[in-house]
Amino acid sequence: MSAPEPEPEPDQHVHEVVVVGSGFSGLGQLLALRRAGIHDVVLLEKADAVGGTWRDNTYPGCACDIPSHMYSLSSDPNPDWSRSYSPQPEIRAYLERVAAEHDLRGHVRFGQEMTGATWDEQRRTWTVHTRGGTSWTARFLVSGVGALHVPKTPDLPGAGTFTGAAFHSARWDHDVDLRGKKVAVIGTGASAVQFVPQIAGVAAEVQLYQRTPAWVLPKGDRPLSDRRRRFLGRHPHLHRAYRAAMYAALESRAVGFHANPALLRPVEWLATKHIEAHVDDPALVAALTPDYSIGCKRILVSNDYYPALARPDVEVVTGGVREVRASSIVDGDGTERDVDVIIYATGFHVTDAYDALEITGRGGRTLREVWARDGMATHLGMTVSDFPNFFFLLGPNTGLGHNSVVFMIECQTRYVAQAVRTVHATGMGGLDVRAEVQQRSNAAVQHRLRRGIWTRGGCTSWYLDATGVNRTIWPGFTVRYWLETRRFDPEDFEFFGSTADAAQDAPIDAGTDAGTVRAATPVG
């Protein structure tokens, strides 16, 4: 007689919340959920360590372009930054320390790269699919993957025939020795501004292929003394006051970006003088001076970029790239230059970052299809109609050009925790943002963007999608975003189902079921 079949093991991959990504967004969400009393949470991380973009970007000179003391969670301020603009290794170490001090690693599952997610209407759960084949099921799904994690490499004619080393700045190949090499850098964005000064003088020659110059301001970067750091560490209330003053100073810049772009003209004058102070060649000055208003593209900061470009072993090529050959590049004017190494400083997939993910919501509709039809439309950058119990962190139109995105992240993680708590408090199965609320929210954002420098400045940028619509930047003051997200509003959502009756799938209108839904007080 055969032995009885063993009882199946319980599914260990079923959780209340799945969070994806372990950068500022993902770790911040774990902390916000914990503060709200929600502990059945797992965080999926594609790599073998936490840190997000600050783990992935290790190119020489990588650093933050927001002052250090604003680039940390308000719950975990860091008084120990070594410089006024923190370098990448310190930011990564900070995130690792936050994870360790709050014992967050127990929630993290490494080597789990999300490839998509599917909503199950009957079970009212999300199933998250990963590259390794493991599936994770949860009632709520929070995407903290961000916009700066999928490198964008141009499809240049002949690039596949190049026999030398070639890599993207976000995947820096530290095994490639640049000493004595002829290095071509394609792109002049934030990463190039930081690493070109580091490789100039190491490489025998640097060719910088510039399509559009960036506005670059002086960087007020300096070492922070041990005495200052100890003082801020001993007086956390003064550290908080210092952060508040810094926030206010950065926030004031939104006036020029949004309300009155003419106020940015003195800043543009300063940036022009910054070029002229370091570059003597009039032709090079002209090549490095943008023909669009400052602020239209991301404003960069550096003290050593222009001095590096003025070196005799650095050449700025403005004719574009016509063709890549086995050991050379032909520019748009037909000039061929020998090249040993190509470094792509061409940014990331931002407005199309989710195209590679198969996110399937109600009715079998995918996020890719919905956004291809309607554009990247959301409510407050976090929720999309017909994708229930699904939240974005740093989603569409919540990026910033003037202040720290960590502030935005904290607004969002608090809001998501309130939403989950509200569903729990009502005993419902979940929520879905009302289509009319999403439409109204997105229309208001786009209306305000039309007045800002990002639209009126005379440029194209990675802020814009393929149709020229800004799907990246939050228009105006972050205080406004804080006010709009400070309290989760149940009236903006339809609540459905019941935790006590999984078969009940009919939507329940928060407006008509006011006795249940409105009675819940969001917890922040």
C-alpha positions in Angstrom: 0.0 0.0 0.0 1.5 3.3 -1.1 2.2 6.1 1.4 -0.3 8.9 1.6 0.5 12.1 -0.4 2.1 14.7 1.8 0.1 17.8 2.6 1.1 20.7 0.3 3.3 23.3 1.9 1.5 26.6 2.5 2.4 29.2 -0.2 5.1 31.3 1.4 4.8 34.0 -1.2 1.4 35.4 -0.3 1.6 38.8 1.5 -0.6 41.8 2.3 1.7 44.2 0.4 4.5 43.7 -2.1 6.9 46.6 -2.6 9.2 46.6 -5.6 12.6 48.3 -5.4 15.0 49.1 -2.5 16.0 52.7 -3.1 14.7 55.6 -1.1 11.1 54.8 -2.3 11.0 51.2 -1.4 12.8 51.5 2.0 10.7 54.6 2.8 7.5 52.6 2.0 8.5 49.8 4.4 9.0 52.3 7.2 5.7 54.1 6.5 3.8 50.8 6.4 5.4 49.7 9.7 4.5 53.0 11.3 0.9 52.4 10.2 1.0 48.9 11.8 1.2 46.9 8.6 3.9 44.3 8.9 3.0 41.6 6.3 5.1 43.2 3.7 7.8 41.8 1.3 10.1 44.0 -0.8 11.4 42.5 -4.1 14.8 43.7 -5.2 16.4 42.7 -8.5 20.0 43.0 -7.3 21.9 41.5 -4.3 22.0 44.7 -2.2 19.7 47.6 -1.4 20.3 51.1 -2.7 18.4 51.5 -6.0 20.0 53.9 -8.4 22.6 54.8 -5.8 23.8 51.2 -5.9 23.8 50.9 -9.7 25.5 54.2 -10.6 29.2 53.9 -9.6 30.8 56.0 -12.3 33.7 58.3 -11.2 32.5 61.5 -9.6 28.9 60.3 -9.1 27.2 62.5 -6.5 24.0 64.1 -5.7 23.1 67.6 -7.1 20.8 68.4 -4.2 22.4 69.6 -0.9 23.2 66.6 1.3 21.1 67.5 4.3 18.0 67.5 2.1 18.8 64.1 0.6 17.7 61.9 3.4 14.5 60.7 5.0 13.0 63.1 7.6 12.6 60.1 9.9 16.4 59.4 9.6 18.2 62.6 9.0 22.0 62.2 8.6 24.1 64.8 10.3 27.3 63.0 9.2 27.6 63.9 5.5 31.2 64.6 4.6 30.4 67.2 1.9 27.7 69.7 1.2 26.8 67.6 -1.9 27.1 64.0 -0.9 29.0 61.5 -3.1 27.4 58.3 -4.3 29.2 55.9 -1.9 27.9 57.9 1.1 24.3 57.9 -0.2 24.5 54.2 -0.7 26.0 53.6 2.7 23.2 55.8 4.2 20.5 53.6 2.6 22.2 50.4 3.8 22.4 51.9 7.3 18.7 52.8 7.3 17.9 49.2 6.2 20.2 47.8 9.0 19.1 50.1 11.8 15.4 49.5 11.2 15.9 45.8 10.5 14.3 46.0 7.1 16.4 43.3 5.5 14.0 40.7 6.8 11.4 42.0 4.4 13.7 42.1 1.4 14.0 39.3 -1.2 17.0 39.8 -3.3 17.5 38.6 -6.9 13.8 39.1 -7.6 13.4 41.3 -10.7 9.8 42.1 -11.5 8.8 41.5 -15.1 5.1 42.2 -14.7 2.1 41.8 -12.5 -1.5 40.6 -13.1 -4.6 41.6 -11.2 -7.0 38.7 -10.2 -10.4 40.2 -10.0 -12.0 37.2 -8.3 -9.3 36.8 -5.6 -8.7 40.6 -5.5 -4.9 40.1 -5.5 -1.9 41.0 -7.5 0.5 38.3 -8.7 3.9 39.7 -9.3 6.0 37.8 -11.9 9.8 37.8 -11.7 12.6 37.0 -14.1 13.6 33.9 -12.2 10.1 32.5 -12.5 9.0 33.0 -8.9 5.6 34.5 -8.3 4.5 36.7 -5.4 0.9 37.3 -4.5 -0.4 40.3 -2.5 -3.5 42.3 -2.0 -1.6 45.6 -2.5 1.3 46.3 -4.9 3.6 49.3 -4.6 6.1 50.0 -7.4 9.2 51.9 -6.2 11.3 51.1 -9.2 11.6 54.8 -10.1 12.5 56.3 -13.5 16.3 56.2 -13.4 17.0 52.5 -13.5 16.7 51.4 -17.1 19.7 52.8 -19.1 18.9 54.3 -22.5 21.5 53.5 -25.2 21.0 55.1 -28.6 20.8 52.8 -31.7 23.7 54.3 -33.6 24.5 53.0 -37.1 27.4 50.5 -36.8 27.5 50.4 -33.0 27.5 46.6 -33.1 30.7 46.5 -35.1 32.7 48.4 -32.6 35.5 46.2 -31.3 36.6 48.2 -28.3 34.9 48.4 -24.8 31.5 50.1 -24.7 29.2 50.7 -21.8 26.6 53.0 -20.3 27.6 55.3 -17.5 25.0 53.7 -15.3 26.7 50.3 -15.8 30.3 51.5 -15.5 32.8 48.8 -16.4 35.5 49.3 -13.8 37.6 46.6 -15.4 38.2 48.8 -18.4 41.4 50.8 -17.8 41.1 54.2 -19.5 44.7 55.2 -19.0 46.2 56.2 -22.3 43.0 55.4 -24.2 41.0 57.5 -26.7 37.6 57.7 -25.1 34.4 58.8 -26.8 31.7 60.1 -24.5 28.3 60.3 -26.1 25.9 62.6 -24.2 26.2 65.7 -22.0 23.7 65.0 -19.3 24.1 64.9 -15.5 26.4 61.9 -15.5 28.7 63.2 -18.1 29.1 66.5 -16.3 30.3 64.5 -13.3 32.5 61.9 -14.8 34.1 63.7 -17.7 36.3 65.8 -15.3 37.3 62.6 -13.6 38.6 60.9 -16.8 40.1 63.9 -18.5 43.8 63.7 -17.9 43.6 60.0 -17.3 42.6 59.1 -20.8 45.0 60.1 -23.6 42.1 61.9 -25.3 38.4 62.5 -24.6 35.9 63.2 -27.4 32.7 64.6 -26.0 29.8 64.2 -28.5 27.3 66.9 -27.6 23.9 67.1 -29.2 22.5 69.8 -27.0 24.5 71.7 -24.3 23.3 71.9 -20.7 23.1 74.9 -18.5 25.6 74.3 -15.7 25.8 76.4 -12.6 28.7 76.6 -10.0 28.4 74.0 -7.4 28.6 75.2 -3.8 30.4 72.0 -2.7 32.8 71.9 0.2 33.9 69.6 2.9 31.9 69.6 6.1 34.1 69.7 9.2 34.1 67.1 11.9 33.1 69.8 14.4 30.1 70.7 12.4 29.0 67.1 12.0 29.4 66.4 15.7 27.4 69.5 16.5 24.5 68.6 14.3 24.6 65.0 15.7 24.4 66.3 19.3 21.6 68.7 18.5 19.0 67.0 16.4 16.5 69.8 16.9 18.9 72.3 15.3 19.6 69.8 12.5 15.9 69.7 11.8 15.7 73.5 11.8 18.7 73.5 9.4 16.9 71.1 7.1 13.8 73.2 7.2 15.7 76.3 6.3 17.4 74.5 3.4 14.1 73.2 2.2 12.6 76.7 2.2 15.5 78.0 0.2 15.2 75.3 -2.4 11.5 75.6 -2.5 11.7 79.3 -3.3 13.2 78.4 -6.7 9.8 77.1 -7.8 8.7 80.7 -8.3 11.1 81.1 -11.3 10.4 77.6 -12.6 6.7 77.9 -12.5 5.1 81.2 -11.6 7.5 83.7 -13.4 10.2 82.2 -15.6 11.6 85.7 -16.2 13.0 85.5 -12.7 15.4 82.9 -14.0 17.2 85.4 -16.2 19.8 86.4 -13.6 20.5 82.7 -13.0 21.0 82.3 -16.8 23.4 85.2 -16.7 25.3 83.5 -13.9 25.5 80.3 -15.9 26.8 82.2 -18.9 29.5 83.9 -16.8 30.4 80.4 -15.4 31.3 79.3 -18.9 33.2 82.4 -19.8 35.2 82.2 -16.5 36.7 78.8 -17.5 36.7 78.8 -21.3 38.7 81.2 -23.4 38.0 79.9 -26.9 35.0 81.9 -28.3 34.0 79.0 -30.5 33.9 76.6 -27.6 32.0 79.2 -25.5 29.4 79.4 -28.2 29.2 75.6 -28.5 28.6 75.3 -24.8 26.0 78.0 -24.5 22.4 76.7 -24.8 19.9 78.4 -27.1 17.0 77.7 -24.7 16.0 79.2 -21.4 17.6 77.9 -18.3 15.4 75.5 -16.4 13.8 74.1 -19.6 16.1 71.1 -19.2 17.5 69.9 -15.9 19.9 72.4 -14.5 23.3 70.9 -13.7 25.9 71.9 -11.1 29.7 71.5 -11.4 32.9 73.4 -10.7 35.2 71.3 -12.9 33.2 70.5 -16.0 34.1 73.6 -18.0 37.8 73.5 -16.9 37.9 69.9 -18.2 36.4 70.8 -21.5 39.0 73.6 -21.9 41.8 71.1 -21.7 43.8 70.4 -24.9 43.2 66.7 -24.7 39.4 67.1 -24.6 37.4 67.9 -27.7 33.8 68.9 -27.9 32.2 67.5 -31.0 28.9 69.2 -31.9 28.1 67.5 -35.3 26.5 64.4 -33.8 27.3 60.8 -34.7 26.8 59.6 -38.2 28.3 56.2 -37.8 30.3 53.9 -35.5 33.0 51.8 -37.0 35.2 49.0 -35.7 37.7 51.4 -34.0 36.4 54.8 -34.8 33.4 57.2 -34.9 32.4 59.3 -37.8 30.7 62.6 -36.8 27.9 64.4 -38.6 30.3 66.4 -40.6 32.1 63.3 -41.9 35.2 63.6 -39.7 36.5 60.2 -38.5 38.2 59.9 -35.1 39.9 56.9 -33.7 38.3 55.5 -30.5 39.3 52.8 -28.0 36.4 53.1 -25.6 32.8 54.4 -25.9 30.9 55.6 -22.9 27.2 56.3 -23.3 26.0 59.1 -21.0 22.6 59.0 -22.6 20.3 58.8 -19.6 17.4 56.5 -18.9 14.1 55.4 -20.1 11.8 57.8 -18.2 8.5 58.4 -19.9 8.6 54.8 -21.3 10.1 53.1 -18.2 7.0 50.9 -17.8 6.8 49.7 -21.4 9.0 46.7 -20.7 6.7 45.6 -17.8 3.6 43.6 -18.4 1.2 45.2 -15.8 -2.3 43.8 -16.4 -5.2 45.3 -14.6 -9.0 45.0 -14.8 -10.5 43.6 -18.0 -7.1 42.3 -19.2 -6.0 45.9 -20.0 -2.3 46.5 -19.7 -0.7 49.6 -18.4 1.3 49.9 -21.6 -2.0 49.9 -23.6 -3.7 52.4 -21.4 -0.8 54.8 -21.4 -0.3 54.4 -25.1 -3.9 55.5 -25.6 -4.2 58.2 -22.9 -0.6 59.1 -22.1 0.9 58.6 -18.6 -2.2 59.8 -16.7 -2.5 59.2 -13.0 -4.1 60.7 -9.8 -1.3 62.4 -7.8 1.3 60.4 -9.7 0.3 57.3 -7.6 -2.8 55.6 -8.8 -4.3 54.6 -12.2 -8.0 53.8 -12.8 -8.7 50.1 -13.5 -5.5 49.0 -11.7 -6.9 48.5 -8.2 -4.7 48.4 -5.1 -1.7 49.4 -7.2 0.5 52.4 -6.3 3.4 54.2 -7.9 6.2 55.9 -6.0 7.8 58.8 -7.9 5.3 58.1 -10.7 4.4 60.4 -13.5 4.6 64.1 -12.9 6.1 63.9 -9.4 9.7 64.5 -10.4 11.3 67.8 -9.4 13.7 70.4 -10.9 14.1 72.5 -7.9 14.0 70.5 -4.6 14.6 67.1 -3.2 12.5 64.2 -4.6 13.0 62.5 -1.2 10.4 65.0 0.1 7.9 63.8 -2.6 8.7 60.2 -1.8 7.8 60.7 1.9 4.5 62.4 0.9 3.7 59.3 -1.2 4.7 56.6 1.2 2.6 58.2 3.9 -0.4 58.4 1.5 0.0 54.8 0.5 0.1 53.6 4.1 -3.1 55.7 4.8 -4.8 54.1 1.8 -4.0 50.6 3.0 -5.1 51.4 6.5 -8.4 52.8 5.2 -9.1 49.6 3.3 -8.4 47.6 6.4 -10.6 49.9 8.6 -13.6 49.6 6.2 -13.3 45.8 5.9 -13.3 46.1 2.1 -11.3 44.1 -0.4 -9.6 47.1 -2.1 -9.9 50.4 -3.9 -9.7 51.9 -7.3 -9.3 55.5 -8.1 -12.3 57.0 -9.8 -11.8 57.7 -13.5 -13.2 61.2 -13.2 -10.9 62.0 -10.3 -7.9 60.8 -12.2 -8.9 62.8 -15.3 -9.4 65.9 -13.2 -6.1 65.5 -11.3 -4.1 64.9 -14.5 -5.8 67.8 -16.3 -4.9 70.2 -13.5 -1.3 69.1 -13.6 -1.0 69.6 -17.3 -2.8 73.0 -17.1 -0.2 74.2 -14.6 2.7 72.8 -16.6 1.7 74.9 -19.6 2.7 78.0 -17.7 6.1 76.6 -16.6 9.6 77.0 -18.0 9.6 73.3 -18.9 7.0 74.0 -21.6 7.8 77.6 -22.5 11.6 77.4 -22.4 12.2 76.4 -26.1 13.7 73.0 -25.6 13.0 69.3 -25.8 14.0 67.1 -22.9 13.6 63.8 -21.2 10.8 65.4 -19.2 8.6 65.0 -22.3 7.1 61.9 -23.8 7.0 61.0 -27.5 4.2 63.4 -28.1 5.9 66.3 -26.4 3.8 66.3 -23.2 5.6 66.7 -19.9 4.9 63.5 -17.9 7.8 63.9 -15.5 7.8 67.2 -13.5 5.5 68.3 -10.7 4.4 71.8 -11.6 5.2 74.3 -8.9 5.7 74.1 -5.1 6.1 70.8 -3.3 4.1 72.3 -0.5 1.1 72.0 -2.8 1.8 68.3 -3.3 2.2 67.9 0.5 -1.2 69.5 1.0 -2.9 67.3 -1.7 -1.5 64.1 -0.3 -1.4 64.9 3.4 -4.7 63.1 4.1 -5.9 60.2 2.0 -9.4 61.1 0.7 -11.7 58.1 0.4 -14.1 60.2 -1.8 -11.5 59.9 -4.6 -11.9 56.1 -4.7 -14.4 53.3 -5.3 -14.1 50.6 -2.6 -15.0 47.1 -3.6 -15.4 43.6 -2.2 -15.1 42.4 1.4 -12.4 40.7 3.2 -15.1 38.5 4.7 -16.6 37.5 1.4 -14.1 37.0 -1.4 -16.9 36.2 -3.9 -18.4 39.7 -3.7 -16.8 41.7 -6.5 -19.3 44.4 -7.2 -17.8 47.9 -6.7 -19.0 49.8 -3.7 -19.2 53.6 -4.1 -17.5 55.5 -1.3 -20.0 58.3 -1.8 -23.1 56.1 -1.3 -21.6 54.0 1.4 -20.6 57.0 3.4 -21.5 55.3 6.7 -18.7 52.8 6.2 -16.0 54.5 4.2 -16.2 58.0 5.6 -16.1 56.8 9.1 -12.6 55.6 8.7 -10.0 58.2 9.7 -6.8 57.8 7.8 -3.8 57.2 10.0 -0.6 59.0 9.1 
